[in-house]
């Protein structure tokens, strides 16, 4: 059980570090559908997407801790959470492209 928790913390930490890297670098050119001429404020978009990814990492650690120590959390719940974060990133991309 401790090894599973360690793996969960490692996985969540990866997403947190990835989010911080995106936020600090201020570049989102790696995203599919990215068009430099459509983005007005790339740094703002990178900050928003970085925050979403950091939150996903924190939620990953929290859900694995809940699953191992408190209640049995179904994997379907984690999958739905992942899809919601992907949709949030797509929404932020559209929102940033529409703002002037």
C-alpha positions, 0 to 999 in steps of 0.5 A: 500500500505504501508503494502504491501511495509513493507511485501516486505521489510520484505521478502527481508530482510529475503533473505539478512540475509539468504545470509549473514548467508550462507556467514559468516558460510561458509557451504553449506551442506544443499544444495541438491546434495552437496557432501563433497568429490567433493567440493574443496573450500566450503568457496568460494562456500558459499560466492558465493551462499551467494552473489546470495541470498543477490542480490535476496533479494535486487531485491525483495525489488526493484521489490516490490517498483517498483510495488507499486510506479512506474510501474505495474510489473508482477509476471511472471517477479519475477518468471523468476528472481527467476528461474535465481537465482536458475540456478545461484546457480546450476551453481556456484555449478558445477563451484566449483566442477570442479575447482581444 
